[in-house]
């Protein structure tokens, strides 16, 4: 057990900024090749990156005229980026921030549901989130939106075919950012959020990512932080086993092939395979941001989610995110949330620090 010797600290403005920068940059890197990865698998992704001279991937993805990447992700490709384009990975991070601003750490699953109904367009959701949203809409009354008892069993929202897929895991990062040195609290907040749409390993993946984010700023190294995060999930869960598998591949030249062999029979957007990949990429490039997010994306599966998660966690280590990755998007963060189309990085950092300070001082 490692968590007992971690000490809560004040949120470091530089780390919070780097976490936002890392998450956004990693998301942009993976976004243009996400559909290519899903449709053509690891081989198709590698062929594209090889044909465009982008391997090893250490900069934003080049665009090939007429390709799937060109049609669906041109504005996230090298030389064409002017802002971070809207993406669910960033929507959910902003949504978690807004939820904590509005409800504090005492929020429950119905508060998460109300935040979705007010702010999250149903068309921007996928898999477990879309299924949970459909259940909400089928049972929703105006009184629920306004804060009354929902009048139905809200746990039905997580009774869906995708409840152990990656959705909750991509919603978890910010809970770690605002709880430095408090992985148990970060995991608890992530679990409450996740429980609207997920169960079992879908929840545990979110808890692990949040706890890892809380542990990194106060740990002497990433290995110690991983141990602390593992303390927050069941040791006999498939999630813990996936973390161990990715950890065991750190630094290995055959890691990507072994990951794809181990998880060949599950969805490319499942929690387990993508979490294992995230752990491998982060531990393999602990001192090189470009290698961490580049290798995470080039390894396939859910490329934007994994690039974003690795990038955000890397930012918490205290290392700066190189200007090469941040300057192209000019501090402009596109979102697709009700009432918002673009946010400023500086404002997101300031809001995150305000929430973290409230939590530290017991006011949230």
N, C-alpha and C positions, 0 to 999 in steps of 0.2 A: 504493500500500500504506500502510495506516494502523496496523496492529496493532503494528508494531515499536516505536512510541513510547508504548505504554500501559504503565503500571507497576502491578504487583500491590500492593494495599493491604489493610489489615485491613477486615473486614466492618463496616459502620456499623450499629449497632443500630437507629437510627431508619429507615434505608433498608430494612433487612430487615423491620421491623415494617410499614412502609408497603407493601412488596411483598406481604406476606401480606394486609394489609387491602385493598389494591387488587385483588388476584386474587380474593379471596373476594367483595368487593362487586360486582365486575364479573360474576362468575359468577351471583350472586343476581339481578342486574338482567336478565341474558339468559335465565335458566332458565325463567321462566313462559311466554315467547313462543317457545321453541325449536321445539316441535311445530307451533305455528301457522305459523312461518316455513317449516318443511319442507313442511307440507301446503298452504298457501295462497300461498307465495312472498312476494316483496317487497310486492306489491300488497295481499295480505291482511294482512300485518303493518302496513303503513301505515294501512290502513282502521281496524284495531283501535286503534292509537295515536291516530289523529285522532279517532275516536268517543269516546275516553275523555279527550280533551284533554291528551294526553301528549306532543305534538310541539311544539317540539323536546324530545327525551327528556333530562330533566335531573334526574330523581328516579326512584325505583323505580316499576315498572309498576303502574298502577291495575287493579283487578279489576272485570270486568263480570259480573254474576250470570248463571250458566248458560252462560257461554262456555267454549271449550276452555281458555283461560287459567285460568278459575275451577276447572274440573274437575281440571286437571293441575298447576297451579302456584300455587294460592291462598296457600300459606304463604310464597311468595317475592314476594308483591305488597304494595304500599304499605299500611301499616296492619295487616298480618297477619304481619309478620316478627318472630320472637322468637329465631331462631338461623339460622345458615347450614344449609340442608337438605342432606343427603348428595347428592353429585354426583361423577361420574367425574373431572371436572376437578380437584377437590380431593383425591379419593382418590389419584390418581397423584402429586400433589405430595407428599403425606404418604408414599406408598410410596417415592418417590425419596429422601426424607429418611431413612426407615428403612433403606433399602439402603445408603446412605452411612454411617450409624451402625454397621451390622452388618459391612460389608465394606470400607469405605473406598473410596478412589479406584481401587483395584486390582480392583474387581469386573469380572466378565465377563458374557457373555450368559447363561451357565448360572446365574449368581447371580440375574440378573433373573428367569429362569424359575422358580427355586425360590422367590423372594419372591412371585411371583404365586400359585404353588400353595399357599403357606402362608397368605397374607394376603388375596388378592383373590378374592372370590366370582365364579365364572364368569358368573353372571347379571347382574353389573354391568359386563360388558364388551360392546363393540360392534364391528362390522365387522372390521378387521384384528386387533384384540386378541382378539376371540372366535374368529376362525379360527385364530390362533396357539395359543390356549388349547386348542382342540379337538385340534390336532395334538399338543400336549403330553400331553393326557390319553390319547390313543390310543397313545402310545409310552411312557407313564410307568411306571416301576417304583419301588417304595418306596426302593430303594437310591439312585435319583437324587434324591429329595426329601431324603434324608439326606446327600447330598454326593458320591456316587459318580459316575463317568463316566456320562453319560446313555445311552450305548450306541446312540444313533441320531444321525443328522445333524441337529443342531438348526436349521440354516439352512432346513430344510424348513418351519419355522414361519412364515417370512416369504414363503413361496411361496403367496400368496393373492391374491384379486382386489381387495383393498383396500389393498395395501401402499404406495400413494402417497397415501392419504387422511390426514385430519388427526390421527389417534390419537396418533402419536408426538410431534407438535408440541405437544400439550396435556400431554405428560409431561415436557417439557424445562425448564420455568422454573427449578426449584430449582437445577439444575446451574449456572446463571448466578449465582444469588444467593450461592452459597457460594464462588465464584471471582472476586471483584471484581478487575478488571485482568488477568485471565487468560482471555481469550475462547477461546484454542486449547484449553486444558484443559476448559473448559465444553463446547465443541463435541465434544470427544472423548468425554466422559462421556455426553452426550446421544446420540451416535452408537451407543455400546455398548448403551444402553438401547433405542434405537429399533430396532436390528438384530434383535431378537427377532421383531418382527412386520412390519417395514417394509423397503423397499429404495428406492434412487434418491431421487427428490424427497421421498418420505415421510421419509427419514432427513435429507435436507438441510434441510427445514423445521425439524425439531427442532434441528439443529445451529445454524441461524441464530438461532432464538429464544434458545437458551442462550447463544450468543456475544454477542448483543445485550445480554442481561441482565448479562453479565460486563463489557461495555464501558461501559455507561451510567454507572456510578458514577465512572469515571475519565476521562470524556470531557468536553470543554468544552460540547458540545451534542449533540443527538440525531443530527444529520447525521453527525458524526464517528463516533459509536457505530455507526450503520448501516454506514458504510464499513468499520469494524473487523470487524463481524460478517460482512460479505460476503467478507472475506478468508478466512474459514473454510469456504466452500463453493465448489464449482467455478463459475468465472465464466461458463461456457457452459451451465450448467444451467437448466432451466425455473424452478427456485426463484429463482435470481438474477434472471431476467427478471421474475418476479412481484413481487419486491421493488422492482425498478426501475419497474415499471408503477405500483404503489401510491405510490411516492415521487413520481413525476411528477404524481400527482393531488392532492397535498397542497394544501389551501386552495381547491380548485376547487369551484364550485357544482354542477357536473354529475358529480362524482366517482362517486357511487353508481350512476347510470345507466351510466356508462362501465365501471365494474367489472362490472356485471351483463351488459353487452353483450359485454365481452371474454371472460368466462368462462361464457357461456350454455350451453355444451355439456358442462360437467363437473358432477360431483356437488356438491350444496350442502355436503357434508362432505369435500371434497377439500382437500389441502394448499395448492395454488397460489392458488385464489381467496380463501380465508380469510386466508392470509398476506398477500396483497396488500392486503386490506381492513384488516388489523391495522396494517400499515405506514402506510397512508393515514390512518387514524384517529389514530394516535399522533403522527405528524408534523403533522397539521392542528390539533391541540389540545394542544400541548406544555406549555401553562401552565394548562390547565383540565381537571381530572380529570373532572368531570361531563360535559363536552362530549366528552372522549376516549372514555369508555366508553359514553356515551349514543348518540353517533353510530355507534360500532362496532356496537352492538346494533340500532339502528334501521335499519342498512344490510342486515340480513338474513343469510341463510345460517346458519352455526352460531353462534347468538347467544350462548349461554352460554360457549362456548369462546373466542370473540373478545373478549367483555367481560372474561373472566378474564385472557387474555393481555395485552390492552392495559392493564388495571388493574394487573397485577403489574409490567409494564415501567415504567409511569408512576411507581409507588411508588419505584423505584430512582433516580429523578431527584433525590431529596432534598426534594421537595415533600410537604407533609403531605396525607394523605387527609382531606377534610372530615368532620366529625363527623356530618353529615347522612347519610353513607353507612355509617358504622361503628356508630353507636349503636343502630340497630334490631336488629342481630343479637347484641349484648351479649357479644362475645368468645367466643361459643359456636359451635363448628365441627362440624357433623354429618358423619360419615363412615360408609361401609359396608365396613369392613375387618374381617377376623377378629379378634375380641377387643375391638373398639372400636365405639362408637356415637356418641360425642361427645368432642371434644378442646377444650382451651382455647387461645385465641390466644396468651396469654403463654407457655404451654409450647412451642408450636410455634416461636415466635420464639427462645426460649432454646435449644432443641434445634438450630435452624438455625445460630445463632451458634456453638454448640459445635463443630458440624461444620466450619464455615468456619474457625474458629481452628485446628482440627486440621490442616486442609489447608494453611493458611498456614504452620504450624510444621513441616510435613513429617511429621506423625504419622498421616496417613490415606492 
